[in-house]
Every structure is written in C-alpha cells, then in structure tokens.
Amino acid sequence: MATLQDIGVSAGINILSAFVFFIIFAILRLQPFNDRVYFSKWYLKGLRSSPSRGGAFAQRFVNLDFRSYMKFLNWMPEALKMPEPELIDHAGLDSVVYLRIYWLGLKIFAPIAVLAWAVLVPVNWTNNTLEMAKQLRNVTSSDIDKLSVSNIPEYSMRFWTHIVMAYAFTIWTCYVLMKEYETIANMRLQFVASEARRPDQFTVLVRNVPPDADESVSELVEHFFLVNHPDHYLTHQVVCNANKLADLVKKKKKLQNWLDYYQLKYARKNSQRIMVKLGFLGLWGQKVDAIEHYIAEIDKISKEISKEREEVVNDPKSIMPAAFVSFKTRWAAAVCAQTQQTRNPTQWLTEWAPEPRDVFWSNLAIPYVSLTVRRLIMHVAFFFLTFFFIIPIAFVQSLATIEGIVKVAPFLKVIVEDKFMKSVIQGFLPGIALKIFLAFLPSILMVMSKFEGFTSISSLERRAAFRYYIFNLVNVFLASVITGAAFEQLNSFLNQSPNQIPKTIGVAIPMKATFFITYIMVDGWAGVAGEILMLKPLIMFHLKNAFLVKTEKDREEAMDPGSIGFNTGEPRIQLYFLLGLVYAPVTPMLLPFILVFFALAYIVYRHQIINVYNQEYESAAAFWPDVHGRVIAALVISQLLLMGLLGTKHAALAAPFLIALPVLTIGFHHFCKGRYEPAFIRYPLQEAMMKDTLESAREPNLNLKGYLQNAYIHPVFKGDEDDDDIDDKLRKFEDEAIIVPTKRQSRRNTPAPSRISGEDSPSLPFSGKLV
C-alpha cells in the first residue's frame, strides 16, 4: 500500500515528466521545420504559410533567436486569450463544448475541495481508529488513510458531518450541471440559428425503403416524396454499396505513395535504377525495377477501379434501400426527419442526415434489417470483454507491486526493497501499468461500434465513448476498489469470523484512494502533458515529408492534426468526475490531484484546439446529454457507495438520511432531461422557419438544387482524374430534361407520371445518383 512518501515520490516523477514534456514541446514548436505539425490548423485554414525560404540555410530549419526560448511557457497564457465566441468561429461548437467539460470539472470540484478540506479533513484526522485497528486486527493502512472516513470509529456521531457534506456536494453539483445544461442548450440553438448553410440542414436519411417489383429504389423514393411531400421535395441521392470500390481506391493510393517514394529516390540517386524484391516484406522473391513495377500495378488497379465503377453504376443490386432526400426548406426537412412517414413504423424510416464529412460511408451498405442482430452480438461481446478483462488487469497490477515483483523475479528482491525504489514501485508503477494495458481498448471499442452499423462518425464515437465509460466503471473503478480492497486485507479476512468481513471491506475501500491518486498523476498529469508533444504526428510528418512529398499539396496531406477524440477523451474525463464525487466525502485527499488534472487539461486542450486539431465533423454539441447523464450516474454511484460504507460503520441513525439523495438526484436528472434535452434531439420548427425566411429574403435567387445536387455522392465518385467517363455520364443525366414514366399498372396515390427536369425532379433515370 502506497504511503505518503510513495505519493510524494510519484508526484515528483510525474511533475518532472510534465515539465520535461513542456520544455521539449517549447523547443520543438519554435523550429521552422515543425511549424506544420504544431500549427497545422492555421495551415488548413489558409491563415499561415511556411517559414521563409530565404536567409541562412540553418535558419530554414532551426530557430536561432535565443530570446524566444526564454519564454518557453508563453503558449499557456496565449491559449487562454482567445474569447469563446471567436473560438467557436475558429474551431466549431463541438470543440468549445468539449473544453467546457474540463471547465465544468473545475467549477464543481474547486468549491467541493475547499469545503471538504475545511470540514471533513479535521473531522477525519482527529481520531485514532486506524492505529487501533492496525494493532488489534492487523488491518493495513497509511498516513493518507487517516484523512479518510476510515479513521472514524463505528457508531460515531461524526458521520452526520459526512451526510451533511454529501447533501451539500449533491446540491452544488446539480446546480452547476443545470446551469451548464441551460448554457450549452442556448449555445446550441444560437449556433444552429447563426451557422452558415449546410447540406444536412435540408436533408434526411431515409432507410428501409420497401422493395417494389415495378420500380427501382430511385424511382420509388422520388414518387413517394412527390406524393407525400409534394410542395417541399427537391432532390435525392440513393445509397450504393461502393465498399469494394473504396477499398480499391485506397489500395491505389498506397501504391501511388510507393511510386512517389521510389521516383524521389531515383531522382536523388542520379539515374541509378532501384530494384525491389516482390516477396514478403521485400526480403526475397523476384527482383524488378521498382518504378516500372508500381506504374504497372497502378495501371492494373486503375482498370479494376473503372470496371468496378461501371458495375456499381449499372448493377441494380449495388443500390441499397436507402437514400439521402433533400427538401426546399429546413422547415420541410425538420418535419420529415421528426415524423413517421407511413402506418408501418418499420418502413420509410427517416432521421436527420449527418453532414457530408460526418457520414461513415461503408456502414450505409449494411442492410437495415441486420442492424438489430449486429447490435445484439456486440452487446454480448462487450459483456464478455468487460468482465474477462478483469483477469489480465488484476494480473498486471499484481506484478506492479513489491510482492508481485519478488514472486516473479526473486533476484530483484535486493533492488526493490531499496527505500527509493520501493516508493517508485508503489507510487508510480501501478498507475503506469494500468494505463499501458488499456492503450489498445479504444481501438477495439471503435471496431465494435463500426460493426453495429452506425452511419456517422459522431454516432460511432458516442457509442464507443459510452462503452469506454462502462468499461472504466467496471474494470478501472469497481474492480480496483472491490477486488483490490479484498486482496489487500486478505490476511485479515482469513483470521476473523464471517460477520466481520463487511466491516473490514468498509474500512478498506477508502484506502484504495492511494492507487487512484497515483493513476491520476500518471494519466492526468504526465499523460496530458505528453499529449501536447504529438510525437506520432510529428514523426509521421517528417517521414512523409522526406520520402513522399513532391508538391505543396502533398505536404498539406502529410499533416495529421487529429481531432479531440471524443471516444477516448470524454470517458477519461468521466472517470475523474466519478473518482472526485465518490471520494469527496470519503477521502478528500484525492480532490487536489483531480483539480490539477482539470486545470492542466483545460489549458493543453485549448491550445491544441486553437492551433492543431481539425475536427472531423460538427454535431453542434449533440453529445452533451451523454456528458450530463454520466455525471449524474457518477453522483448516484457516490451516494450509494457512501450509504454502503456508513452501513458497515453502524451509523444506523445517520445512514437512512442518505436514501433521499439518489431519489432526488434521479428526479433532478428527469427534470433536466425534459427541460433541456429536446434542444439536442429535435430541431424546433419555429427556428427552422425563421432561418428559411431570413435566407429567402437575403438570397431570393439561390439555386438550392445546384447546391444540394451532389452533396451526398460517395467520395469515390468525386475528384478522380480517371473518372471522366463516369462524371460525363452523371452530368448528362443531370443536365438533360428526361421523362421517367412509371412502371406500375395502378397508381391510386399519384395523379400523374413523374417528370424530371432541371427544376422539378432530380433523380437519375437508371438508378438515381450514386452515394
């Protein structure tokens, strides 16, 4: 068990690590050759250009102005200078609201920390319960535990202090959450009202279109919406299964990168031929000329791409029973997206279309009827992943202890029993071991979310974030507290009567705070500081710049600014909310460490959002109800655990007064859910009409159909120099006025056959425009 000295050593190591990371970052960001890595967002926005090519050769790569190095922490105040409205314009509402999660943590825990240290710490410290337990029952403890509720004897009236503080913490947390929910909801409505025109404002995604023997999917979609939305329907684009084509395009891009690499290498070697082996990893096989080989391979795959494109265009089987349908107004799109279209609730299902850059194209090809089965499979898989993951995590953490190391490697006993090494192992190693073991989890959870069939990147990230949160709750928190406390007190368990075991667990649970303190310092201090280095994007940029870049466009594509990573960042924040709320009335010693995390993370990620991250999508803070709900869940968990803890302390008179807290908290959650959540899941028709009216007044001659015509075409059909024939074919059908006669024998609901013209009907005659 970590002692106060162990925590001090761990704090020293992590503070030193963070300081070293900041110094390295300060040096790297000032070098001209790293400018595109640490200021990539400004390059992507076209507001920054490469450092001048003039001057001395060394100055092109190294900053020789030594005065700039003296202000190596100057980026911190600079990151705080940009006001929030300007930051919304610069980075989007999603990024700003994500930052507000850290600010929410500061607003909740700063007053709680002050109150807990002023009231609870003196109440806990002025007892000698743990000293007596150590002598009489052989229960292990440390100086830190004397600051916790474990140090209060059973039947003590001092527990009333903890109950009063629990009510105070709950009231303050709920108040801050409500004000923040109200603020974010207003920010979202204001952002949606003021943001520029986007295709998703006019478009809905229609799924599970019923099959029809007489009409293609495109014709069926067109006729349905001309009948049921006759005054508002504008155009549509059917969804096609272009996954194989997308794989071929991706493969061609990789081959092109290799060709660029060998062409640059050939130019630098003064016309010396470059030979490569065709075997595994180029280690054996036939030797061929590298440039000729890759030119031939690219030519071959280009023919495959052209053939596959023709098949996708002409094969009706590649058309999925889904389409992006666009309307003349936002009001009409809102009505369609938020209403049931037919008496059969399983057909013609409509939802708001993601913005084009948010669409996860490969999942659109998944049949809608298989989604339920896929999600059931993933629920079962996640259950086993979560609970079987406890075994390796417990094993790894057991090795990160003095006893575990000596058991596995007895020859290290002399080293690990050194006083300083013992402090390092007990105060630093468990946290870093857990962090390393969880490194691959986000990728696994994202793959599971993709298998479930979500059609947007934002929904994929939100589902992965939810699962990551549950995993952290079960494996990082509950498993560490319950199993860890039981193992640490194993000797006491074996030498007492069964009716004493719950009491020992009640005393031991607060003692696990020392482990979480070390984890917070490793993950929340050094880990956050390490984020700002961006080592992987830095290395990859310089490798690409050295071997693949030939033009300025290539250099821009070599940048990998990344994004806020909601699927990994938000669950980690929620773990700190959970730890703070659980341990605030139990072990207030943990709160200052959490405050340092929130403050440091707020500054670091604000800097990254301003200068580096390029968000993949904009959901207008649609994730906030999830954030609010998880903080509420953490609050309820903290209340239930406190009730259980006081129950083991025989606080019979005091404990029942805690029963009202979960009830009141859940009631508060339902109030917020009814009052504020509709702003995040529905678009008010009043807002849509106001925006439409303003736009029609400002731009009366707007060609909205031209704006929306190709907004949701699959990326593989866009912008390839080899696609001239396909593009010409698409344009021919778009530009000509073509009549599409109905193939049905009887059309009771359609007064006349549909006609396609430049103004009236927008579908393609053969299968609709391809997505």
C-alpha positions, 0 to 999 in steps of 0.5 A, a space after each residue: 500500500 502506497 504511503 505518503 512518501 510513495 505519493 510524494 515520490 510519484 508526484 515528483 516523477 510525474 511533475 518532472 515528466 510534465 515539465 520535461 514534456 513542456 520544455 521539449 514541446 517549447 523547443 520543438 514548436 519554435 523550429 521552422 521545420 515543425 511549424 506544420 505539425 504544431 500549427 497545422 490548423 492555421 495551415 488548413 485554414 489558409 491563415 499561415 504559410 511556411 517559414 521563409 525560404 530565404 536567409 541562412 540555410 540553418 535558419 530554414 530549419 532551426 530557430 536561432 533567436 535565443 530570446 524566444 526560448 526564454 519564454 518557453 511557457 508563453 503558449 499557456 497564457 496565449 491559449 487562454 486569450 482567445 474569447 469563446 465566441 471567436 473560438 467557436 468561429 475558429 474551431 466549431 461548437 463541438 470543440 468549445 463544448 468539449 473544453 467546457 467539460 474540463 471547465 465544468 470539472 473545475 467549477 464543481 470540484 474547486 468549491 467541493 475541495 475547499 469545503 471538504 478540506 475545511 470540514 471533513 479533513 479535521 473531522 477525519 484526522 482527529 481520531 485514532 481508529 486506524 492505529 487501533 485497528 492496525 494493532 488489534 486486527 492487523 488491518 493495513 493502512 497509511 498516513 493518507 488513510 487517516 484523512 479518510 472516513 476510515 479513521 472514524 470509529 463505528 457508531 460515531 456521531 461524526 458521520 452526520 458531518 459526512 451526510 451533511 457534506 454529501 447533501 451539500 456536494 449533491 446540491 452544488 453539483 446539480 446546480 452547476 450541471 443545470 446551469 451548464 445544461 441551460 448554457 450549452 442548450 442556448 449555445 446550441 440553438 444560437 449556433 444552429 440559428 447563426 451557422 452558415 448553410 449546410 447540406 444536412 440542414 435540408 436533408 434526411 436519411 431515409 432507410 428501409 425503403 420497401 422493395 417494389 417489383 415495378 420500380 427501382 429504389 430511385 424511382 420509388 423514393 422520388 414518387 413517394 416524396 412527390 406524393 407525400 411531400 409534394 410542395 417541399 421535395 427537391 432532390 435525392 441521392 440513393 445509397 450504393 454499396 461502393 465498399 469494394 470500390 473504396 477499398 480499391 481506391 485506397 489500395 491505389 493510393 498506397 501504391 501511388 505513395 510507393 511510386 512517389 517514394 521510389 521516383 524521389 529516390 531515383 531522382 536523388 540517386 542520379 539515374 541509378 535504377 532501384 530494384 525491389 524484391 516482390 516477396 514478403 516484406 521485400 526480403 526475397 522473391 523476384 527482383 524488378 525495377 521498382 518504378 516500372 513495377 508500381 506504374 504497372 500495378 497502378 495501371 492494373 488497379 486503375 482498370 479494376 477501379 473503372 470496371 468496378 465503377 461501371 458495375 456499381 453504376 449499372 448493377 441494380 443490386 449495388 443500390 441499397 434501400 436507402 437514400 439521402 432526400 433533400 427538401 426546399 426548406 429546413 422547415 420541410 426537412 425538420 418535419 420529415 426527419 421528426 415524423 413517421 412517414 407511413 402506418 408501418 413504423 418499420 418502413 420509410 424510416 427517416 432521421 436527420 442526415 449527418 453532414 457530408 464529412 460526418 457520414 461513415 460511408 461503408 456502414 450505409 451498405 449494411 442492410 437495415 434489417 441486420 442492424 438489430 442482430 449486429 447490435 445484439 452480438 456486440 452487446 454480448 461481446 462487450 459483456 464478455 470483454 468487460 468482465 474477462 478483462 478483469 483477469 489480465 488487469 488484476 494480473 498486471 497490477 499484481 506484478 506492479 507491486 513489491 510482492 508481485 515483483 519478488 514472486 516473479 523475479 526473486 533476484 530483484 528482491 535486493 533492488 526493490 526493497 531499496 527505500 527509493 525504489 520501493 516508493 517508485 514501485 508503489 507510487 508510480 508503477 501501478 498507475 503506469 501499468 494500468 494505463 499501458 494495458 488499456 492503450 489498445 481498448 479504444 481501438 477495439 471499442 471503435 471496431 465494435 461500434 463500426 460493426 453495429 452499423 452506425 452511419 456517422 462518425 459522431 454516432 460511432 464515437 458516442 457509442 464507443 465513448 459510452 462503452 469506454 465509460 462502462 468499461 472504466 466503471 467496471 474494470 478501472 473503478 469497481 474492480 480496483 476498489 472491490 477486488 483490490 480492497 479484498 486482496 489487500 486485507 486478505 490476511 485479515 479476512 482469513 483470521 476473523 469470523 464471517 460477520 466481520 468481513 463487511 466491516 473490514 471491506 468498509 474500512 478498506 475501500 477508502 484506502 484504495 484512494 492511494 492507487 487512484 491518486 497515483 493513476 491520476 498523476 500518471 494519466 492526468 498529469 504526465 499523460 496530458 502533458 505528453 499529449 501536447 508533444 504529438 510525437 506520432 504526428 510529428 514523426 509521421 510528418 517528417 517521414 512523409 515529408 522526406 520520402 513522399 512529398 513532391 508538391 505543396 499539396 502533398 505536404 498539406 496531406 502529410 499533416 495529421 492534426 487529429 481531432 479531440 477524440 471524443 471516444 477516448 477523451 470524454 470517458 477519461 474525463 468521466 472517470 475523474 468526475 466519478 473518482 472526485 464525487 465518490 471520494 469527496 466525502 470519503 477521502 478528500 485527499 484525492 480532490 487536489 490531484 483531480 483539480 490539477 488534472 482539470 486545470 492542466 487539461 483545460 489549458 493543453 486542450 485549448 491550445 491544441 484546439 486553437 492551433 492543431 486539431 481539425 475536427 472531423 465533423 460538427 454535431 453542434 454539441 449533440 453529445 452533451 446529454 451523454 456528458 450530463 447523464 454520466 455525471 449524474 450516474 457518477 453522483 448516484 454511484 457516490 451516494 450509494 457507495 457512501 450509504 454502503 460504507 456508513 452501513 458497515 460503520 453502524 451509523 444506523 441513525 445517520 445512514 437512512 438520511 442518505 436514501 433521499 439523495 439518489 431519489 432526488 438526484 434521479 428526479 433532478 436528472 428527469 427534470 433536466 432531461 425534459 427541460 433541456 434535452 429536446 434542444 439536442 434531439 429535435 430541431 424546433 420548427 419555429 427556428 427552422 422557419 425563421 432561418 428559411 425566411 431570413 435566407 429567402 429574403 437575403 438570397 431570393 435567387 439561390 439555386 438550392 438544387 445546384 447546391 444540394 445536387 451532389 452533396 451526398 455522392 460517395 467520395 469515390 465518385 468525386 475528384 478522380 482524374 480517371 473518372 471522366 467517363 463516369 462524371 460525363 455520364 452523371 452530368 448528362 443525366 443531370 443536365 438533360 430534361 428526361 421523362 421517367 414514366 412509371 412502371 406500375 399498372 395502378 397508381 391510386 396515390 399519384 395523379 400523374 407520371 413523374 417528370 424530371 427536369 432541371 427544376 422539378 425532379 432530380 433523380 437519375 433515370 437508371 438508378 438515381 445518383 450514386 452515394 
